[in-house]
């Protein structure tokens, strides 16, 4: 309404609602090897899913993925900042330097986790949102870029 003002028609609203319903109904498609990799990681330590977005939508996607049982915790937040991670680490009783964040958003996953004192693995995905991009750290001892999630357990083994 802010963008279209008086030009916002009933058909535009119907189109927006239809797009939202289609998004919510879209099947969850896992990347190759994700289930096996998460199962391996769950044996290394507790997995906590930290995601942002609508609570109902994120919960339904996780349920549809069939991977929910692999996570010891699920945090759905409005924004991911260094303080978000610091609060989470404190609540879980985890020292930041004992935590690893893996994600496909440099801006929302990697940089705030590093700022909070965690290790971070950037795993870029095709079709990533441009507003989630940021410059990678040029040299940071706790940062790595990986080609695929399946490489994460081996990297974690080198730091623990």
Beta strands, then each sheet from edge to edge (+ up, - down):
strand 1: 48-52
strand 2: 73-77
strand 3: 100-103
strand 4: 119-122
strand 5: 143-145
sheet 1: 1+ 2+
sheet 2: 3+ 4+ 5+
end
